Amino acid sequence: MIAAKVVATDASQPAIAITGLSHSYGQRRALAGIDLEITGHEIFGLVGPNGGGKTTLFKILATLTAPQSGRVTIFGEDVARAGLAGIRRRLGIVFQDASLDSKLTVAENLRCHAALYGVPASRARERIAAVLALLGVADRANDRVEVLSGGLARRVELAKGLLHEPDLLLLDEPSTGLDPGARRDFMRYLVELRDRSRVTVVLTTHAMEEAERCDRIGFVHRGCLVAVGPPEALKAEIGGDVVVVQASDPQGLGERIRQRFGCEPRLVNGALRIELPRGHEFAREVAEAFPGSIRSVTFGKPTLEDVFVHLTGQRFYDEDGPQQGPPT
């Protein structure tokens, strides 16, 4: 098991506290001893490739799956011991797959949801008006969901999750199907919700742009939580720049770079990666030293994907997208 590297922030009473959480599907381990605290009124992102374990963790937090070992508390209530009805009333959940009835209007969808949560009709009218105004879709209340764009439909999903005034909002891959502009708008609305309504937000994502906008993130890899902290603090842990060298013989070139420059190239998906200060100077020097062996050299400031590579030795994305695996 990989121990998570934690970059500290100001502590407060946790909205979620997880200790020693493990979960398996037969012989396949989905979670391996997760320890994590999520403070109140923050946006926390569970970031990882498909198959890394973040979906299993989401299901446990949503009280859809019981923890097999370890302890999970939500606002101080142990999910394995407390009455789930009380915890669930404090949760708002937006799943990856759409849960709106496309043939009903926006308002009709929300009225149905209010009825399921036992919200009185008079209070439901007030809440529907409030959440639609908050999310900028009040003028679409009488439109059928089927005529809305993907971005507007996701706002309505979020309004549905907020309708009963939850203290904790859980979002599973909330930007699925959204274009980059709609994704930015959606994250901006989450920040406004955190600031206006003091809601704690936990989301799963493999979109690095989305992760960048969280207050803190936790990288989940092969069932382990390998790092936790604010995005900028995690990137700062690498230090310097990241130089990537493409070569016909990367292993041989890596050894020659090690001998010539005294650094430690890392072979990841067929490319050499070197983390060091003043990457632009090193890129020039290595290209001049081995002109016949190098196909290309790039350099830049560390990204969150670089952090993932630094921690795991693997790229976050392969050539076809996020790493694939069984849904966990």
N, C-alpha and C positions, 0 to 999 in steps of 0.2 A: 504493500500500500504506500502511495506517495503522500507524504505529509504536506498539507497546504501551507504555502508561504503567505502570511497575513501581514498586510500593510495597515497599521493602526489608524483609526479615526477616533473622534470624540465619542465616548461611550454614553449610552442612555438605556433606559429600561427597554429590553428587547420586545418587539412585537412577536417574533418567532425565535425560539431557542431549540436547537437540534443538537443532540449529544449521542455519539456512537451509533448513528443510524445506518443499518445495513439491510439489504433486501436482495433476494435471489429469485429467479424463475427456474426452478429445477436446479441444474448444475451451473447455470449461467448467473454470475453475480452482476447485478445492476447497480447496487450502491455498496460501498465498502467503508464503513466507519466514518460517516460524514459528521463533522462538528461545525456548527454555524450559528451565529446570532445575527438577526436582522432587526435593526432599531426601528422605532416608530417614526412615521412621517418621512420615510426615505423611499427612493426608487431603487430597487435592488434587481440586478439582472443575473440570472443563471445562464451562463454562456458555455456552449459546447457543441461539438459536431453531433450529427444524428447518431444515436446509439451510445452516447456517452453517459447517460443516466439522468439527464435533467427532466425528462418526461415522467419517469418513475417518481422522482422527488416532487414534482409538481402534483402528481396524483395523491401522494401522501399528504401534502400540505392542504390539498382541496378536500381531504377526508374521503376520497374515493377509494383509496387503498390503505389498509391498516399496516403500520410498520411491523416488520417481523422481529427486529431487535433494535435496541436503542430507545431514545426518548425524544418526543416532539411535543413542544408546548406552543400554543397560540394564545397570546395575551394571558399567559400564566396557566392555561388549562391544558392538561395532558390529553392529547387526542385519543390515547388508548384507554383512558379511564373516565374522562368527562362525558356527559351526555352530548352527542354530536349535534343535536338540534340547536343547543345554545351556541356552540361554536359556529355552525353554519349560518346562523342569522347574522353573524358579524363578518361573513365572507361575501365578496362579490367575485364571481368567476366568469371569465371570458375565454372560451375554448378556441382552439385553432380553427376548428370547423365551424361554419356558420350555424347559428341556432335560431335565427329569425325565420318566421313564416313569411315567405316571399309574397304570398297572396293577400296578406293582411297589411293594413297601413302601419306606419311607424307607431302611432298612438295605440292602435289595437294590440300590437305586439307588447307594448309596455303595460297596458292594462291587464293583459293575461298574466304577465310576470308578477305584477303587483298582487293579483288575486292569489297566485301560488304562494306568495310570502305573507298572505294575510294582512296586507296593507288596506286599511279602510278606504272606501271609494273616494271620500272627500280628501283624504290625505294623499291618495294616489294621484288625483288631479293636480294637486299642488306639486308633488314630486316630479311628475311627468313634465310639467311646464318648466320646472327648475332645471332638470338635467338636460332637457333638449336645448334650453337657452344657454346653459353652461357649455355645451358642446357645439353650439352654433348650427343646430339643425331644427330650431323651433319652426321655421317656415316650411319644413317638410313633414310635419306631424301627420297630415292627412294624405300623404303620398304612399302608394304601395311600395313595399321594400324592393320589389323586383325592378323598379325604375331607378333606383339609387345607384350611384357609382360605388366602386369598391371601398373608396375612402369614406364616403358618407355612411355606407352600411356598417363599417367598422366603428364609426362614431356612435351609431345607434346600438351596436353590441355593447359598447362601453357604457352608454346611458342605461341600458338594461342591467348591467352589472352594478351600477351605482344607485339604482332606483330605490332600494330598500335601505340606503344610507349605511353601507358596510364600513367597517374600520380597516379592513384588509382587502385589497383588490388583487386577485391572482389572474395573470394573463399568460396564456400559452401561445407562443409565437404570434403576437398580436398583429404584426405587419405582414403576415402571409397574404400574398396576392395584391399588395399595394405597390404602386410605383414609388420611386425615391421621394418625389415631392409629397405624396400622401403620407409616406412613412415619417417624414420630418414633421408634418402637421400633427400626426397622431402622437408623436413623442412630445411635441410642444403642449398638447392638451393634457398629457399625463403630468407634466411639470406644473401646469396651472392647477390641476386637481390636487396635487400634493400641497401646493401653496395655499389654495383657497379652502379646501375641504379637510386638510390635514389627514389625508388618507395615506396609508402605507401601501406601496405598490411593489409586487414581486412579479417579474416576467421572465419567461424563458425565451432565448433567442439564439440564432447562429448568425445574425446580421451584425457585423462589427459597428456599423454606423449607429445602430440602435443601442448597442452596448456602450458606446462612447457617451451617450446622453444620460446614462444612469448615474446616480450618486455613487454607488459601489457596484462591483460585479464579483461573481465567483466563477472561476473556470472549472467546469466539470469534465473530467476525462477518464474514461474507463471505470466509471463508478466512484472515482475519487474527486474530492475538492482540492485542486492543486494550488490555487491562489485566491485570495480575497483582498479587495481594496478598491479605492477610487481608480478609475481608468488612468488618469495622469500619473498617479503614484506608482501604479504597476509598470507603466512604460518607463518611468524614471529609474526603476530598479535595474533595467538593462544597462543604461548609461551609454553615452556616445552615440554612434551610428551603427547601422546594420548594412554590411556590404555583402552582396550576393554575386557569386562568380559562376558563370556557366562555362563548362570546359568539356572537351572530348574525352579526357581521362581525369575525372574529378578526384578520384582517390589518389592518383599519382601526383596531381598538381597540389592537392592538399598537403601532402608530405613535403613537397618542395617549398610551399609557402611557409610551413611550420619551421623548416630549417633556415629559410632565408630571413624571415621577419620575426620569428619567435612568438607567433600567435597560434591560436588553436582553431583552425577552420572546422566547421561542423558540416557533415554531409547529410543533407535533408532533401529527399525526393530528387536525387541526382544533381543537386546544386550545392556549392560550398557557401556557407554563411559564416561571416566573421563579425563579431561585435567588438567595436573599439572606437575610441575618440577620433575625431577628424577623419571621418570615413572618406571624404572627397580626396584627401591627400593619399590615403592608402590605395584607393581605387586606381589612381593614376600610377602610383609606384608599382603595383602588382601587374598592371597592364603593360608597363614598360619592361618589367623584369621577365615576363613570360609571354611575349607577343604571339608566338606561334601556338600556344596551348589554350588560349582563352577565346571563347566565342563572344562573351559579353560580360560587362561588369556594371552593376547598378549599386547605388547607395542611397540612404535616406534615414530620417529619424525613425525610431522604433514605433511600430504600430501595435495594436492589440494582437494582431495575428503573430507579430514577432514575439510578443510575450508568450503566446501559446507555444510557439516553436522552442523558445528558450526553456520553457518549463517541461515540455514533453518530448522534444526531439522530433516532432512530427508537424507537418503543415496542417493548418486548420482546414484548408480546402485542398482537394486534389483537382485534377484537370476537369472533372465533371461537376464540381460543387463541393458541398460539405461532405466530410467522410461519412460513408454509408454504413449501416449496420442494422440489426433488429431494433425496432422501436423500444427504447428504454427511457 
